[in-house]
Amino acid sequence: MPQEDLGSIVEEVKTAEVSDEYDPGNERWEMRPLSELMEPVLGKTPKRSEDEYWGGDIQWASAKDISQSKTRHVYNTAENMTEAGKEASNAKILPAGTVVVIARGATMGRVAQLGESMAFNQTCYALDTNDHLLDDYLYYAWQYVFGQVQAVSYGTVFDTITMKSFKDIEIPVPPVSIQREIAGVLSNLDDKVEMNRLIGSTIESTIEAVYHTISKTSDTSMEEFDEICDTTGGGTPDTNTDKYWGGNAKWLTPKEVTGLDTSVIYDTERTLTEDGLDNTSAKMMPVNSTLLYSRGKNVGEVVINKEHMATNQGFICLNPRDQIVPEVLLELVKRHRKEIEQLATGSTYPEISQRDLNQIEVPVPEPEAQENFAKVASPGYDYIHSLLVECDLLEEIRDTLLPKLLAGQVRVDG
């Protein structure tokens, strides 16, 4: 569906008239405690000191895996455990579709569904539902009552969801048939988002494979980064000065880069005004610049911007010169991440300076090879961009529909 049509649907959904009337046969749904509808299962962690417990075939989800998931399902985990680790820790493996929620910490309450059978650690609960509650419906109902979740968390150091919390959290419980219809509408949108992201990831892998081939077969010249691009840093204006914020200038921060499943970035959480730009060292970078996360534990992560944007001081921004195409510059930075990480120093956190980055030597392919690569990479990254824009529109439709469906204000035709 064209993005213009999706944008129209977003506006229609937002402005649609909804009914608060509950006539016979259209009654308000009963609110029931989660403790009556599912069994919370706390995860387990095998001993870290036992090598035989780790590196097996059993996927083991952590709070980080859940919080960094860009889609409804978690399919891959950073760590796997062995059967011996499972037995020693008494970890339980839950089936695909099970809802898993982060129990404590900064991302407390974040929720995802398992994309396949897996275990999980003790910072998470799996919600093992009974016959009165569908997993898919619970995933959306949890988000509907998220305010309740925050209100009934406990803890002096950090918020924690306890077993008692599940007695206090109530969700609307329509008949299972209606649960299935509601979940079907919302999951269709989420499934399309997942498909778009999978397609984008596949395209990017193909682009990288093409570059690998070109770099092996093309003549190259060794040049330092400062010979093929201009670099600049970012900056942050005074966060307490309102006139600096909320304008039209996109402003990127490292947290928006960490954990991305693609190298394409086009939107930011915060924006600057012209006054904000004038009162910081940040510069608006042209489209197809390479933006390198230059400090912290994720130093070396990199994106290519598909809209003009500035960054904060956590980035080095690389603008390609005429002798190199933007997509080749991106690949060269990607392929020298280990060297970038090794050059990052600092007592508080590792950071690579513009000076050190600029002195890294990289093999630059001959112009003809770059042009051939650009014929594949440029439209490929543009298409990924279009897929991500569509994902945002689909998620906006979902987020607008979700509370109306769960409140019974909008009904699904059976």
C-alpha positions in Angstrom: 0.0 0.0 0.0 1.4 3.4 -0.9 2.6 5.5 2.1 0.2 8.3 1.2 -2.7 5.9 1.6 -1.3 4.7 5.0 -1.0 8.3 6.1 -4.6 8.8 5.2 -5.6 5.7 7.2 -3.7 7.1 10.2 -5.7 10.3 10.1 -9.0 8.4 9.7 -8.3 6.2 12.7 -7.3 9.1 14.8 -10.4 11.1 14.0 -12.9 8.2 13.8 -16.0 8.6 16.0 -16.1 6.0 18.8 -18.9 5.0 21.0 -19.0 4.9 24.8 -22.5 3.3 24.7 -22.8 -0.3 25.9 -26.1 -1.6 24.7 -27.4 -5.2 25.3 -25.1 -7.5 23.5 -22.4 -4.8 23.6 -21.6 -4.8 27.3 -18.4 -3.4 28.8 -16.0 -6.3 29.4 -15.2 -7.6 32.8 -11.9 -6.4 34.4 -10.1 -9.4 35.9 -6.8 -9.7 37.9 -4.0 -11.2 35.8 -3.4 -13.7 38.6 -6.7 -15.4 37.7 -5.7 -15.8 34.1 -2.1 -16.8 34.0 0.8 -18.2 36.0 4.0 -16.0 36.2 7.2 -18.0 35.7 10.4 -16.4 36.8 13.4 -17.1 34.7 16.7 -18.7 35.8 20.4 -18.2 35.1 23.0 -21.0 35.1 26.3 -20.4 36.9 28.5 -18.2 34.9 31.6 -20.0 36.2 30.6 -23.2 34.5 31.6 -23.2 30.8 29.6 -26.4 30.1 26.4 -24.5 30.8 26.9 -21.9 28.1 27.1 -21.9 24.3 24.6 -24.6 23.5 21.4 -24.8 21.4 18.9 -23.4 23.9 18.1 -19.7 23.4 18.2 -17.7 26.6 16.5 -14.3 26.6 17.6 -11.5 28.9 16.0 -8.2 29.7 18.3 -6.6 27.1 17.0 -9.0 24.4 13.4 -8.0 25.3 14.0 -4.3 25.6 16.0 -4.0 22.4 13.5 -6.0 20.3 12.2 -3.7 17.6 9.2 -5.9 16.9 6.6 -7.8 18.8 8.6 -11.1 18.8 12.0 -12.0 20.0 13.7 -14.5 17.7 17.3 -14.2 18.6 19.2 -14.0 21.9 22.7 -12.7 22.7 23.4 -15.9 24.7 22.5 -19.6 24.5 22.7 -22.2 27.2 23.3 -26.0 27.1 21.0 -28.8 28.3 23.4 -29.1 31.3 22.8 -25.4 32.1 19.1 -25.9 31.8 19.1 -28.8 34.2 21.5 -27.3 36.7 19.5 -24.0 36.9 16.1 -25.6 36.7 15.3 -23.1 33.9 11.9 -23.6 32.2 11.6 -23.4 28.4 8.4 -21.7 27.3 6.8 -22.2 23.8 6.7 -19.7 21.0 4.0 -17.0 21.5 4.5 -16.8 25.3 4.4 -13.3 26.6 7.6 -12.3 28.5 7.8 -9.1 30.7 10.8 -7.4 32.2 10.4 -7.5 36.0 12.7 -4.8 37.2 15.1 -2.0 36.3 14.9 0.9 33.9 12.9 -1.1 31.3 10.6 -2.6 33.9 7.3 -3.5 32.2 8.5 -3.8 28.7 7.0 -6.8 27.0 7.5 -9.1 24.0 6.4 -12.5 22.8 8.8 -15.4 22.2 9.3 -16.0 18.5 10.3 -19.6 19.2 10.7 -21.8 22.3 13.3 -20.4 24.7 14.4 -19.9 28.3 15.0 -16.6 30.0 16.8 -15.0 32.9 15.6 -14.0 36.4 15.0 -10.4 35.4 11.9 -11.6 33.4 8.6 -13.3 34.0 7.0 -15.5 31.4 3.2 -15.3 31.6 1.8 -18.8 31.2 -1.9 -18.3 30.3 -4.9 -20.5 31.0 -7.8 -21.3 28.6 -9.5 -18.0 29.3 -6.8 -15.8 27.9 -5.0 -15.9 24.6 -1.3 -15.1 24.5 -1.7 -12.7 21.5 -4.5 -10.8 23.3 -2.5 -10.6 26.5 0.4 -9.0 24.7 -1.8 -6.1 23.7 -3.8 -6.0 26.9 -0.6 -5.6 28.9 0.2 -2.5 26.9 -3.3 -1.2 27.4 -2.9 -1.3 31.2 0.8 -0.3 31.3 -0.1 2.6 33.6 -1.4 0.1 36.2 1.8 -1.9 35.9 3.9 1.1 36.8 1.5 2.0 39.7 1.8 -1.4 41.3 5.5 -2.0 41.0 7.6 -2.1 44.2 11.1 -1.4 45.3 13.3 1.1 47.0 16.3 0.9 44.6 14.5 0.2 41.3 10.9 -0.6 40.4 10.1 -4.3 40.5 7.1 -6.3 39.4 6.5 -9.0 42.1 4.1 -11.9 42.3 1.7 -9.6 44.2 1.7 -7.2 41.3 -0.2 -9.7 39.2 -3.1 -9.7 41.7 -3.3 -5.9 41.4 -3.1 -5.6 37.6 -6.5 -6.0 35.9 -7.2 -6.3 32.2 -10.4 -6.3 30.2 -11.4 -9.9 29.4 -13.9 -10.3 26.5 -14.8 -13.8 25.3 -12.0 -15.7 23.7 -13.6 -15.3 20.3 -13.4 -11.5 20.6 -9.9 -11.7 22.0 -8.9 -13.5 18.9 -10.5 -10.9 16.7 -8.8 -8.0 18.5 -5.5 -9.6 18.5 -5.9 -10.5 14.8 -6.4 -6.9 13.8 -3.4 -5.6 15.8 -1.1 -8.5 15.0 -1.7 -8.2 11.3 -0.2 -4.7 11.6 2.7 -6.0 13.7 3.3 -8.9 11.4 3.7 -6.5 8.5 6.2 -4.5 10.6 8.2 -7.6 11.3 8.2 -8.6 7.6 9.4 -5.1 6.5 12.2 -5.3 9.0 13.2 -8.8 7.9 13.2 -7.6 4.3 15.3 -4.6 5.2 17.8 -6.8 7.1 18.1 -9.2 4.1 18.7 -6.3 1.7 21.4 -4.9 3.9 23.1 -8.3 4.2 23.0 -8.6 0.4 24.6 -5.1 0.1 27.4 -6.1 2.4 28.0 -9.4 0.5 28.2 -7.4 -2.8 30.7 -5.1 -1.2 32.8 -8.0 0.0 33.0 -9.3 -3.5 33.9 -5.9 -5.0 36.5 -5.3 -2.4 38.2 -8.6 -3.2 38.2 -8.1 -7.0 38.8 -4.4 -7.3 42.1 -2.5 -7.3 42.4 -0.4 -4.1 44.4 2.4 -2.8 45.3 2.9 0.9 44.1 6.2 2.2 43.4 7.7 5.6 39.8 8.7 6.5 40.8 12.4 6.5 41.7 12.1 2.8 38.3 10.8 1.7 35.9 12.6 4.1 35.4 15.6 6.3 34.6 14.9 10.0 32.8 16.9 12.6 31.5 16.3 16.1 28.1 16.9 17.6 26.8 18.9 20.5 24.0 19.5 22.9 22.5 23.0 23.6 21.3 23.8 27.2 18.6 21.3 28.0 16.9 23.8 30.3 16.4 26.5 27.6 13.0 25.8 26.0 13.6 28.0 22.9 16.4 25.5 21.8 14.1 22.5 21.6 11.1 21.4 19.5 12.0 22.9 16.2 12.5 21.3 12.7 16.1 20.2 13.0 16.4 16.5 13.7 18.9 15.7 16.5 20.3 12.2 17.0 21.5 10.6 20.2 23.4 7.3 20.8 20.5 5.4 22.4 18.6 5.8 19.0 21.4 3.9 17.3 22.2 1.2 19.8 20.5 -2.1 18.9 19.2 -1.1 15.5 18.6 -3.9 13.0 19.6 -1.7 10.0 22.2 0.9 9.2 19.6 3.4 8.0 18.4 6.2 10.2 15.9 8.9 9.2 14.1 10.1 12.3 15.0 11.2 15.8 13.2 11.5 19.1 14.1 15.1 19.7 14.5 18.2 17.5 16.3 21.5 17.7 15.2 25.0 16.8 17.5 27.3 14.8 18.5 28.9 18.1 19.3 25.5 19.4 21.6 24.8 16.5 23.3 28.2 16.8 24.1 27.5 20.4 25.8 24.2 20.0 28.7 22.8 18.1 26.4 20.4 16.3 26.0 20.9 12.5 23.3 19.7 10.2 24.7 16.8 8.3 23.7 16.2 4.6 21.8 13.1 3.6 24.0 10.0 3.2 26.5 11.1 5.8 28.0 8.3 7.9 27.3 8.9 11.7 29.7 7.0 14.0 28.9 6.4 17.6 32.3 7.5 19.1 32.1 6.9 22.8 30.8 4.4 25.4 30.5 0.7 25.4 28.9 0.6 21.9 31.7 2.7 20.3 31.9 1.9 16.6 28.2 1.5 15.8 27.4 3.3 12.6 24.4 4.5 10.6 23.8 6.4 7.3 21.2 9.2 7.5 18.4 9.5 5.0 17.3 12.9 6.2 19.3 15.9 7.3 20.1 15.8 11.0 22.5 16.9 13.7 23.9 14.7 16.5 24.9 15.1 20.1 28.6 14.9 21.2 28.5 11.1 21.2 29.1 11.0 17.4 31.7 11.7 14.8 30.0 12.6 11.6 31.7 11.7 8.3 30.7 13.6 5.1 32.2 11.9 2.0 34.2 13.8 -0.4 33.9 13.6 -4.2 36.3 10.6 -4.6 34.2 8.2 -2.6 30.5 7.3 -2.8 28.6 7.5 0.6 27.8 3.8 0.7 31.5 2.8 0.3 32.4 5.2 3.2 29.8 3.4 5.3 31.2 0.0 4.5 34.8 1.1 5.2 33.7 2.4 8.7 31.8 -0.9 9.4 34.8 -3.0 8.4 37.2 -1.2 10.6 35.1 -1.3 13.8 37.7 -3.4 15.6 40.4 -0.9 14.9 38.1 1.9 16.0 37.3 0.1 19.3 41.0 -0.5 19.9 41.8 3.2 19.4 39.0 4.3 21.8 40.5 5.3 25.2 39.4 7.0 28.4 39.1 6.6 32.1 35.4 7.1 32.4 34.3 5.5 29.1 36.1 4.6 25.8 36.1 7.3 23.2 37.8 7.6 19.8 38.8 11.1 18.8 38.4 12.6 15.3 42.2 12.8 15.1 42.7 9.1 15.8 39.8 8.1 13.4 41.1 10.3 10.6 44.5 8.5 10.7 43.1 5.1 10.1 44.1 3.7 6.7 41.4 2.0 4.6 41.5 0.3 1.2 39.5 2.5 -1.2 38.2 0.7 -4.3 38.8 2.2 -7.7 36.1 4.6 -9.0 34.5 2.2 -11.4 34.1 -0.4 -8.7 32.6 2.2 -6.4 30.1 3.2 -9.1 29.1 -0.4 -9.6 28.6 -0.9 -5.9 26.5 2.3 -5.7 24.1 0.9 -8.3 23.2 -1.8 -5.9 23.7 -0.1 -2.5 22.0 3.3 -3.2 18.6 2.0 -4.2 18.9 -0.8 -1.6 19.3 1.7 1.2 16.6 3.9 -0.2 14.2 1.0 -0.2 15.1 0.1 3.4 14.3 3.7 4.2 10.8 3.4 2.6 10.2 0.2 4.5 11.0 1.9 7.8 8.8 4.8 7.1 6.0 2.4 6.4 6.7 0.6 9.7 6.3 3.9 11.6 2.9 4.5 9.9 1.7 0.9 10.6 2.8 1.3 14.3 1.0 4.6 14.5 -2.2 2.9 13.3 -1.7 0.1 15.8 -1.1 2.4 18.7 -4.2 4.5 17.8 -6.4 1.4 17.4 -5.2 -0.5 20.5 -6.8 1.5 23.3 -10.1 1.9 21.3 -10.3 -1.9 20.7 -9.3 -2.9 24.2 -11.8 -0.4 25.7 -14.6 -1.8 23.5 -15.1 1.6 21.8 -14.3 0.2 18.4 -15.6 -3.3 17.7 -14.3 -5.8 15.1 -16.9 -7.2 12.7 -16.9 -10.9 13.2 
